[in-house]
Amino acid sequence: MDGLMVQPFTLPAVTVSARETDRLSAYIGSVPDPVASFCFTGRTATGENRAPVVTSFSSRGPNHIVREILKPDVIAPGANILAAWPDESPLTQSRSDARRSSFNIVSGTSMACPHVAGVAALLKHKHSDWTPAAIRSALMTTAATLDSHGRGIADNSRTSSGVATPMAAGAGHVRPQLALDPGLVYDAVEQDYADFLCALNYTAAQVRMFVPGFAGCTRALPGGAAGLNYPSFVVDLSDGTGVRVLKRTVTKVSEGPETYTVRVVAPDHVAVTVTPRTLQFEKQKEKKSYKVVFRSKRSAIGSTEFGHIVWENDVHQVRSPVEFRWT
């Protein structure tokens, strides 16, 4: 699709991508009498184009409000979505357009959001005891990072024609079926978020706006704001030591005993040590914590790179994206 959006034109028209626009402009400037024509083959093709693709209009990171939290979390279908449409509204939202329909083809993050919200509702129905944090974790750690051709999800922004980084695709494209059984989740409760707000230097009065009855910032969140038990990591290696230590806790939500082994993918100039390297669970709702030490082997001022940490066995893969940054 190259990021193109369907539009209900009132006249015969065609939409071209930014890259095709550059080619057309070059052609128009190369001949004295440029000629163009429309040719509609009427053929439906499936499986030819790579999917999913991060569209040009998709929101991207970094998270400028809380830099310690990687955003976006996930991506979902948002381009050319057949959706309900108000009967009284013109298809083009123009008063001169007399066409009406109960459905329209719409694009935008306003289309992707309902997909994720719907999946979250299904997860809550299936697992009524899951917290919002557990649902978010299930969506993120099971998300797809490869497209229909088995290649990394592409980023279709004008400034990038390569593989989408977590700043474009987050943890990946949502997979509802896998999210039903994520194996492990990164959970968080009210106190965790209160500690997180304290780490962001909120006052007790400000925190009470979100947490009624909050007594005050009495304990520090290990690792600061980046220490929130989130299914992703932002690792700032800018200080003089080049070392960052973060802790995470996972909760087993699958049934039966399981053992998970960690696998790490990181840039060559970053050493990542996970302790312990194996997590053994005997029962559902059991919690295990692990520590990650990140060491920068060299200075990389002004750069950002990515990797991931995966806890896996023969049944489950619990994947967390990692952003390494040097400011």
C-alpha positions in Angstrom: 0.0 0.0 0.0 3.0 2.3 0.5 1.0 4.3 3.1 -1.8 5.3 0.7 -5.3 5.9 2.1 -8.5 5.2 0.2 -10.5 8.4 -0.5 -14.1 8.6 -1.9 -13.3 11.0 -4.7 -16.2 12.7 -6.4 -14.3 12.8 -9.7 -12.2 10.2 -11.4 -8.9 10.4 -9.5 -6.0 8.4 -8.3 -3.8 8.7 -5.2 0.0 8.2 -5.5 2.6 7.8 -2.8 5.3 10.3 -1.9 7.9 8.2 -3.7 5.8 7.8 -6.8 5.2 11.6 -6.7 8.9 12.1 -6.9 9.1 9.8 -9.9 6.2 11.6 -11.6 7.7 15.0 -11.0 11.0 13.8 -12.5 9.2 12.6 -15.6 7.1 15.8 -16.0 10.3 17.8 -15.8 12.1 15.6 -18.3 9.8 15.8 -21.4 8.2 18.8 -23.1 4.7 17.2 -23.3 4.1 14.8 -20.4 1.2 12.4 -20.8 -0.7 10.4 -18.2 -3.5 7.9 -18.2 -5.5 5.8 -15.7 -5.6 2.1 -16.1 -7.7 0.0 -13.8 -7.1 -3.7 -14.1 -10.0 -4.7 -11.8 -7.8 -7.4 -10.3 -7.7 -8.3 -6.6 -4.3 -9.4 -5.4 -3.5 -10.9 -2.0 -0.2 -11.8 -0.5 1.8 -9.7 -2.9 2.5 -6.7 -0.7 4.3 -6.9 2.6 2.0 -6.6 5.6 1.8 -5.2 8.2 3.6 -2.0 7.4 3.9 1.1 9.7 2.1 3.8 7.8 3.5 7.3 7.2 0.8 8.8 9.5 1.3 6.5 12.4 2.4 8.1 15.7 6.1 7.6 16.6 8.4 7.9 19.5 10.3 8.9 21.5 8.1 9.6 24.5 8.7 13.3 25.1 6.6 13.3 28.3 8.2 10.4 30.1 11.4 9.6 28.3 12.0 6.5 30.4 8.9 4.7 28.9 9.2 3.4 25.3 6.4 4.4 23.1 4.4 3.3 21.1 3.4 0.1 22.9 2.1 -1.7 19.9 0.7 -1.2 16.4 -2.6 -2.4 15.0 -4.6 -2.2 11.7 -5.3 1.4 10.9 -5.1 1.8 7.1 -8.2 1.5 4.9 -10.4 0.0 7.5 -14.0 -0.8 6.6 -15.9 0.8 9.5 -19.4 2.0 10.6 -20.3 5.4 9.4 -23.1 7.8 10.4 -25.9 7.7 7.8 -26.4 11.4 7.9 -22.8 12.3 7.2 -21.5 12.6 3.6 -18.7 10.1 2.6 -16.3 13.0 2.0 -17.7 15.2 4.8 -18.4 17.8 2.2 -21.9 19.3 2.0 -21.8 19.1 -1.8 -21.5 15.3 -1.6 -24.9 13.7 -1.7 -23.7 10.2 -1.2 -24.6 8.5 2.1 -23.7 5.1 3.5 -23.7 3.1 6.7 -20.1 2.2 6.1 -17.0 3.9 5.0 -13.3 3.1 4.5 -11.3 5.1 7.0 -7.6 5.4 7.9 -5.9 6.7 11.0 -4.8 5.8 14.5 -8.5 6.3 15.4 -9.0 3.0 13.5 -6.1 1.2 15.1 -7.2 2.2 18.6 -10.6 0.4 18.5 -8.8 -2.8 17.3 -6.6 -2.8 20.4 -9.5 -1.8 22.7 -11.6 -4.6 21.3 -8.8 -7.1 21.8 -8.3 -5.8 25.4 -12.0 -6.3 26.1 -11.9 -9.9 24.8 -8.8 -10.5 27.0 -10.6 -9.1 30.0 -13.6 -11.3 29.3 -11.4 -14.4 29.0 -9.3 -13.5 32.1 -11.5 -11.4 34.4 -8.8 -11.2 37.1 -6.2 -9.6 34.8 -5.3 -6.0 35.6 -5.0 -3.3 32.8 -1.2 -3.7 33.1 -1.5 -7.5 32.6 -3.6 -7.0 29.5 -1.1 -4.4 28.1 1.7 -6.9 28.8 -0.1 -9.7 27.0 -0.6 -7.5 24.0 3.0 -6.3 23.9 5.0 -9.5 24.7 3.1 -11.6 22.1 3.2 -8.9 19.3 4.6 -9.8 15.9 7.8 -8.3 14.7 7.9 -10.0 11.3 5.6 -9.3 8.3 3.8 -11.7 6.0 7.0 -12.3 4.0 9.0 -13.2 7.1 10.9 -10.0 7.1 11.1 -7.3 9.8 8.0 -5.0 9.7 8.8 -2.1 7.4 8.6 1.6 8.3 6.8 3.5 5.5 7.7 7.0 6.7 9.2 9.3 4.1 12.5 9.5 6.1 12.8 5.7 6.5 12.4 2.8 4.0 13.9 0.2 6.3 12.8 -2.0 9.1 10.6 -0.3 11.7 12.3 0.3 15.1 10.4 0.1 18.4 10.0 3.9 18.1 7.7 3.2 15.1 6.3 -0.2 15.8 6.6 -0.5 19.6 6.7 -4.2 20.6 5.1 -5.1 17.3 1.8 -5.8 15.6 -0.9 -7.1 17.9 -1.8 -10.8 17.7 -5.0 -11.5 19.6 -4.8 -15.3 19.6 -1.4 -15.3 21.2 -2.3 -12.6 23.7 -4.9 -15.0 25.2 -2.0 -17.1 26.4 1.1 -15.0 26.9 2.7 -17.3 29.5 4.0 -14.5 31.7 2.9 -10.9 32.2 4.5 -7.8 33.6 1.9 -6.7 36.1 1.6 -3.4 38.1 -0.8 -2.2 40.8 -1.8 1.2 42.2 1.2 1.5 44.5 3.6 0.9 41.6 2.1 3.8 39.7 2.2 6.0 42.7 5.9 5.2 43.1 6.3 6.0 39.4 4.7 9.4 39.8 7.0 10.0 42.8 10.0 9.1 40.6 8.8 11.8 38.2 9.0 14.3 41.1 5.2 14.7 41.5 4.3 16.1 44.9 2.1 14.1 47.3 -0.7 16.5 46.6 -0.4 15.9 42.8 -0.3 12.1 43.3 -3.5 12.3 45.4 -5.2 13.6 42.3 -4.7 10.1 40.8 -4.5 8.0 44.0 -7.0 9.1 46.6 -5.7 8.8 50.2 -2.0 8.7 49.0 0.1 9.2 52.2 3.3 10.5 50.5 6.4 9.4 48.6 7.9 7.1 51.2 9.8 4.6 49.0 11.9 5.0 45.9 11.3 3.1 42.7 14.4 1.1 42.0 15.9 2.5 38.7 13.8 5.6 38.9 11.0 6.1 36.4 12.6 3.4 34.1 12.1 0.9 37.0 8.3 0.7 36.5 7.4 -2.9 35.9 6.8 -2.3 32.2 7.0 -4.9 29.3 9.7 -2.8 27.6 13.0 -1.1 28.6 14.5 2.3 28.0 18.2 2.2 29.0 20.0 5.5 29.3 23.7 4.9 29.2 24.7 8.6 29.1 26.2 8.9 32.6 29.9 8.6 33.3 29.7 4.9 34.3 27.9 3.6 31.2 26.1 1.2 33.5 22.4 0.8 34.1 20.7 -1.7 36.4 16.9 -2.4 36.1 14.7 -5.0 37.7 11.5 -6.6 36.4 9.0 -9.0 37.9 6.9 -11.5 35.8 3.8 -13.3 36.9 2.9 -16.7 35.5 -0.6 -16.8 34.0 -0.4 -20.1 32.1 -1.3 -23.4 33.8 1.1 -26.1 34.9 4.9 -26.0 35.8 7.1 -24.2 33.3 10.7 -23.2 32.9 11.8 -20.1 31.0 15.3 -19.3 29.6 16.4 -15.8 28.7 17.7 -14.8 25.3 19.1 -11.3 24.7 19.7 -9.4 21.5 21.7 -6.2 21.9 24.2 -4.0 20.0 27.8 -5.4 20.0 29.0 -2.5 22.1 26.5 -3.1 24.9 27.0 -6.0 27.4 23.7 -7.3 28.9 23.7 -9.6 31.9 20.5 -11.1 33.1 20.3 -12.7 36.6 19.0 -15.4 36.9 19.1 -16.7 33.3 16.4 -19.3 34.1 13.0 -18.8 35.7 11.3 -21.9 37.0 7.6 -21.8 37.9 5.5 -24.4 39.6 2.0 -22.9 39.6 -0.2 -20.2 38.1 0.1 -16.6 39.6 3.6 -17.3 40.9 5.9 -14.3 40.6 9.6 -14.3 39.8 12.0 -11.3 39.6 15.1 -10.8 37.5 17.8 -8.1 37.3 19.4 -6.8 34.1 22.8 -5.0 34.1 23.5 -3.0 30.9 27.1 -1.9 30.3 28.2 0.3 27.5 31.5 -0.7 26.1 32.1 2.6 24.3 30.7 6.1 24.1 28.0 6.6 21.5 26.9 10.1 22.2 23.7 11.2 20.5 22.8 7.7 19.2 19.9 5.4 19.8 19.9 1.6 19.2 17.6 -1.3 19.9 17.5 -4.9 21.0 15.2 -7.2 22.9 15.0 -9.6 25.9 13.0 -12.8 25.5 11.9 -15.3 28.1 11.0 -18.5 26.2 10.4 -22.2 26.3 8.8 -24.6 23.8 5.4 -23.1 24.2 5.7 -19.4 25.0 7.9 -16.5 23.9 7.7 -13.4 26.2 9.5 -10.6 24.3 10.3 -7.1 25.5 11.9 -4.4 23.2 14.8 -2.5 24.6 15.9 1.0 23.6 19.5 1.9 24.3 20.2 5.7 24.2 23.2 8.0 24.7 22.2 11.6 25.0 
